[in-house]
């Protein structure tokens, strides 16, 4: 309302067309400029018309008098603050007016200064008049315009100039005149005025993209002649030169010229590619320019806010490259999820060139090869320069690059014809595989996508790849990885002729590509194997390499410090599980052998009260060093009367101790662990509310589990997969959430597939924790309480929520558990196995009990022998039991329902059947069989019939009878 009233007053006083305006109206004593600057709105055509008339009058008066005198009268110093304020505002609204009308005036923007009848010419000429370098307010005005992002406005104006437009009059246009004045004000020779920051001068900031120079010939001429663009002309006039020695000189130490050029190119590209009619023509040029400039840029790192986060969600940019903070942010912001640049760039280049459907089984055309080479070189350099979390969300969810690259890879593989991307890779050996570049880019993008893909998309909708294609993909990637790890040498042989790299890209070296490809292939295949373990879509053997099953390979892997052992470290899935167990067993044996000399001198014997089993064990065993833990530990139990129980611990009592303490410590009633809906164990996020020293207990429990695995003691502890991943120091993602919180998982899927405007739901980047009835709200990001969930950031929100529940909440407990565990089981050992396989190492095989194998590895005592009639009867009864009862029997005699991974030959001590009762006396038919799990011992009475034996055995194993029922 106030603006409207002032506008009415202005028109009634000075006329709707400024017909009652004279020289004195521009002075400080008049309300003319004060009212205009107050009510002006660039969105109102009438206001622009008034401003155009004001500029026309200004230009007329300046021709006949001094501009300083026009605004300030005879004493400028007395009114300097007011004058400079009005001049700054007037110049700015003139540029805002041209920017607002840029689309209407786009075809006329290159008209010369002499075309004064055009409104935009008067506006721009007025700006040129007001920022004349000779004027006393010049520095303050230009500094003010810079602070108001004047260059962004100019970029928007320039980008609307039609592609085929040119200055046919060969005279300086009004637009060029303003640009030259702004540029020449500071240029590469900053003025002494402290208000103008030379880092953001025109030569550092303003955009010069390939077509700009062709459309602004006079600007190019003057800009070049003044020496203000000694690098812009060389690099961006048409195409960026390939030689690194012509990269721009530094504007300052933390503002290298090429980085400023890159920031400008990226910002301008956002404008250009948003116009579909320009996008396809300009995409290739922008990618070429950006690739070369990114190649020169030092790597920018992005730390995660939380130590448990994976490398996927940005929190802030960590400046370690020496670049200015704002310059880094400008570059990274061009590629993040809030920008559409990367989306437009990739889609524009692929549009009409690459198909996402397998419609043409023939090999790719030259145009497809060029498009793939260009975009893959760009992305590979970008991956080596910017944090992956900045770019991956856009690539994975807003482009079709995954299906497009897969279609390209599939066609090349089936036609056995891979192109050579020698234009980009340096130096490229003649025998280098053609799949190296596209595969090194495809793998990290698809791996990132799999982190947030849900089960319905993967298995039912089969997006982005069908399950049939996934089987083919696994075979292709496995073959490629084996070729890289086993067949292709790491470095180019001196005798090999290398093809030159025409673009001179340093980050596209063959060794860099091989390294990226090895890591990318290994990580993607590992993730696909995780999906296959969750719900199989292909045979487990599809991940194995046939060569990795040979005895030569296995012996080398066991030996260590060989190429085979390195393959097992990087890509363990290439070898079958049983082979990796053999390697693991060998590593355990070597470790025990090396620890023998230490343990021979120090033997540890501890007294443990059964009534305070966990507390006594914690107080005594947690003080042991890593070497002590690896040695033999002997335990003596103390009963409720304080009397030490009889018996010498030869290993059996310690096994009994391990079974009892793990059962007690991991019991959810104790408060350190909780259960999922599937009764799988994971650390209690609220354990600190239950136990004051909970973290020390978690470290102790980690060492207990490590000791059990180290000694080959199987313990019946079913852990949640997302907790077992912490033993591998891995992060969990959305597809791991159903096991922990199926309801939250369903809610996140609802958000992910929501078709409306998510901002209407009024969700924010916060999460509510609820432990033991205490609720607390926590921000997922700094400022999360004020950050609303929208359609553009919902993927980040989903990732952060899943990360909070699966990683962040249990980070302290998992970290301390891992520290204890790694005292006995090093990371390299456990990394050979996936989470499903680690559970097998802990608890044994899930397969049916092999009765014949158990019989072959059984000892006998108390008068029994392999051919005794009671023993024959026993094996017949055991074979006749159901699979569940056979597992109950195994738990009854060994303490674990699962057998050793490599068979009962590895059960320690061996299973033994001992006759119960007095030898020679047959009347023991009413006795139940009993067991001593610490010795894997079954005490079996001599029953008369199979029926009697089966009845007694079933009663014993289902009532968990032990010594007490004998």
Residue, then its C-alpha position, 0 to 999 in steps of 0.5 A: x500500500x505504501x508503495x502504491x501511495x508513493x507512486x501516486x504522489x510521484x506521478x501527480x507531482x512529476x507527471x506520469x511521463x516525467x514531463x514536469x521533471x527538470x535539472x533540479x529534480x536530481x538534486x538532494x533537495x528534491x523528493x524525485x529520486x527518493x520516491x522513485x527508488x522507494x516504489x520502483x518494482x521491476x515486475x511492473x511495466x509502468x515502473x520500467x517505462x517511468x525509469x526509462x524516461x528518467x534515464x533519458x532525462x539523465x543522459x540529456x542533462x549529462x550532455x550539457x553539464x557535469x554529472x556530479x553537479x547534477x546529483x550533488x550541486x556545488x559541494x559534493x563532499x557535504x552530501x556524498x553519503x546521500x548521493x552515493x546511496x542514490x546513484x547505487x540504487x539507481x544503477x542497480x534498478x536499471x540492471x534489474x529492469x533489463x534483466x526482468x525484460x531480457x526475454x522480451x528484448x533478447x533479439x535487440x540486446x546487441x543493438x548499438x548505442x546509437x539506437x537510443x530509442x530502445x528502452x533497454x539502451x537508455x537503461x544500460x547507457x544510464x548505468x554506464x554513465x553512473x559507473x564512469x571510472x572518473x566519477x568520485x563515487x565509482x568504487x563504492x557504486x561498483x562495489x555495491x553492485x558486486x555485493x548485489x550479485x550484479x554478475x549473475x544478472x548480467x549472465x542471465x541477460x547474456x544467456x538470452x541472446x539468441x545463438x545466431x545473433x550478432x552485432x551487424x552494425x559492427x558498433x559497440x552495443x549498449x550491453x558491451x559498453x556496460x560490460x567493458x566499463x565494469x570489467x575495466x574498472x578492476x580487471x587484473x589491476x585492482x584499484x586501491x579502493x578497499x570497497x571493491x574486492x578484486x577476487x570477484x572482479x569481472x576477469x575472475x567472475x564474469x562468464x565467457x562461454x564459447x558463443x559469447x565472444x561471437x555475439x559480443x565482438x567489440x567487448x571481445x576486442x576491447x577486453x582483449x586489448x586491455x589485457x583484462x582477459x589474457x586467459x579467457x580468450x585462449x581457453x573459451x573463445x571456441x574450444x578449450x585448448x588441450x595444452x596444460x601450459x596455457x591454463x590461466x595465471x592466478x588471480x590470487x593464491x586461493x583464486x586460481x584463474x582456471x577455478x574462477x573460469x570453471x565456476x563461471x562456466x558451470x553457473x552459465x551452463x545452468x542458464x543455457x541448459x535450462x533452455x531445451x533449444x540450446x541444451x543439445x547443441x551446447x552440452x558437448x562444448x560445456x562438458x569438454x570445457x568443464x572436463x579440462x578445468x576440473x582436471x586442473x582443479x585440486x581435489x575437494x573433500x567433504x567430511x561427513x558430520x557423523x563419524x559413522x556416515x558413509x561417503x554419500x551425504x554432504x554436510x559441508x565442504x572441507x577446504x583442504x585444497x587451498x581454494x577460497x571457501x566461497x569459490x569451492x562452494x560455488x563449484x560444488x553447488x553447481x553439481x549438488x542435488x539442489x542444482x539441475x545442471x548435472x541432470x540437464x548436462x547428462x540428459x542433453x548429451x545422451x538425448x537422441x544418442x544413447x538408448x536405455x532400452x536394448x532395442x539394437x543388438x548391433x555394436x554402438x555407432x561412432x556418435x554413441x562412442x563419442x557421447x559415452x567417451x565424453x560423458x564418462x571422461x567428464x564424470x571420471x575427472x569429476x569423481x577424482x575432484x569433487x566429493x562423490x556425495x555432491x554428485x551421486x544423488x543427481x546422477x543416480x536418481x535424475x538421469x538415465x545414465x545407469x540403464x544407458x551405460x548398461x545398454x552400451x556395455x551389454x552391446x559391446x560385450x555381446x558383439x565383442x567389440x569395445x571402442x578405444x577411448x584414446x582421446x581421453x585416457x593418458x597414456x593408453x596402452x595398445x592392449x588396454x581393455x575398452x571397457x575400462x572407462x565406461x565400467x569405472x564410471x558405471x560401477x560407483x553410480x549404480x552402487x550408490x543407487x543400490x543404497x537407496x533402492x527398496x526391495x519392491x523396486x529391486x525385485x518386483x519392479x526390477x528397476x533400473x535393471x531387470x533381474x535377468x540383466x543383473x545376472x549378465x551384469x554380474x558375469x561381465x563385471x566378474x570377468x572384468x575384475x578378474x582380468x584387472x586383478x590377475x591377468x592385466x599387469x598393474x603398469x604399462x610395460x616399457x615395450x608397449x606402445x602407448x596411444x597419446x591422450x589428445x586432451x592432456x588430462x592428468x586425472x585420466x591416467x591408465x593407472x588411475x582408471x585401473x585403480x578406480x575400476x578395481x575398487x568400483x567393480x569390487x564394491x558393486x559386486x559386493x553390494x550385489x552379493x548382499x542383495x543376493x544373500x537377502x533374496x537370491x536372484x542368481x546362483x551363489x557360484x555366479x560370483x566365483x571365478x573358476x580360476x580362484x578354486x584351483x589349488x595353486x591359487x589357494x596355496x598362494x592365498x594361504x601363503x600371503x603377500x602374493x597376488x592371490x592373497x591381495x585378490x582375497x583382500x580386495x574381492x573375496x567373493x571371487x573364491x568360494x566360501x569353503x576356500x576362504x574358511x580354509x584360508x581363515x583357519x590357516x591364519x588362525x593356526x599361524x597366529x596361535x603358533x606365534x602366540x605359543x611362546x608367549x603363552x608358555x610363560x604366562x598362563x591365566x587362571x581365573x576364579x568366577x562366581x556362578x552367581x556373578x558370572x558376567x561381573x567377575x569375568x569383566x573385572x578380570x578378563x578385561x585387564x588382559x592384553x591382546x597377547x594374553x587373550x590369544x593364549x590359553x585361559x583357564x577358569x575355576x567356578x566358585x559355587x554359592x558357598x564360596x567353594x571352588x568347584x572340583x575339576x581341572x580345566x583342560x579346555x572343557x570348563x573354559x568352553x562351558x564358561x564361554x557358552x554360559x557367559x555369552x548366553x548371559x551377556x547377550x541376553x536382552x534382559x541384561x540390557x546391553x542388546x535388544x532383539x529385532x522382530x525376527x529375534x536377531x540381536x543388535x546393540x541397545x541404543x539406550x544401553x547407557x541408561x541401563x549400565x554406567x560403564x556400558x561402553x567398556x562392557x561392549x568392548x569386553x563382549x567384543x573380545x569374548x566373541x573374538x575369543x570364541x571365533x579364535x578358539x573355534x568355539x561355536x556360540x548360538x548367537x543370532x545377530x542382526x545383519x546390520x550389526x554384523x556389518x559393523x564388524x566389517x566397519x561398513x555402513x548400513x542403508x535403507x534396504x537394511x532397515x526392514x529388519x530393525x524397524x519395518x514400520x519406519x521403512x514403510x513410512x520412508x517408502x511412502x515418502x520416496x514414492x509420494x506423487x504430491x508436493x512433499x512440502x505440504x506434509x510439513x516434515x523437517x530434518x529431525x528425528x525423535x528418539x524414544x528410549x525407555x519412555x524418554x523422548x528426545x528430538x534430534x536434528x539430522x543436519x545442522x539447522x534441520x529443525x528449519x529445513x523442510x523435506x521437499x521433493x528435491x531433498x527427500x532422498x537425502x532425508x530418507x538416507x539420513x533417517x536410515x543412517x540415524x537408526x542403523x548407524x548413528x544410534x549404535x555407533x558408540x556401542x559398535x565402535x567399542x565392540x569392534x575394538x574388543x573383537x579386533x584384538x583377536x580377529x584382525x580386520x583383514x581376516x573378517x573382511x574375507x566374509x560377508x555378513x551372512x558368512x560371518x554368522x556361520x563363522x560364529x554359530x556354524x552351518x545352517x545345513x542339515x546335520x550330517x550324521x555320517x560325518x559326525x559318526x566318522x569323527x566320534x570317539x567312544x569311552x566307558x566300554x562303548x566302541x564303534x561296533x557296539x550294538x548300543x552304538x549301532x542302535x544310537x546312530x539309527x535312532x539319531x538318523x530317524x529324528x527330524x531335522x529340528x530334533x537333530x539340531x536340538x541334539x547337537x545343541x544338547x551335546x555341544x552347546x550349539x545347534x550348528x555344526x562346524x563349517x568344514x565338518x565335524x573333523x574340526x569340532x574341538x574336542x571331538x564328539x564322544x559317547x560315554x557309557x552312563x552307569x556302572x559298567x557290567x550292570x545293565x539296569x539303567x533303562x530309567x536313566x536319561x542321557x546326559x551331556x557335558x557340552x564343555x567336552x562335547x560329551x554324551x553320556x548314554x545309558x545302555x537302553x534295551x530297545x530303539x523305542x526306549x532310547x528314542x523316547x529318552x533321548x527326545x525327552x532329554x533334548x527337548x527339556x534341555x537335560x544336563x547333569x541335573x537330570x542324570 
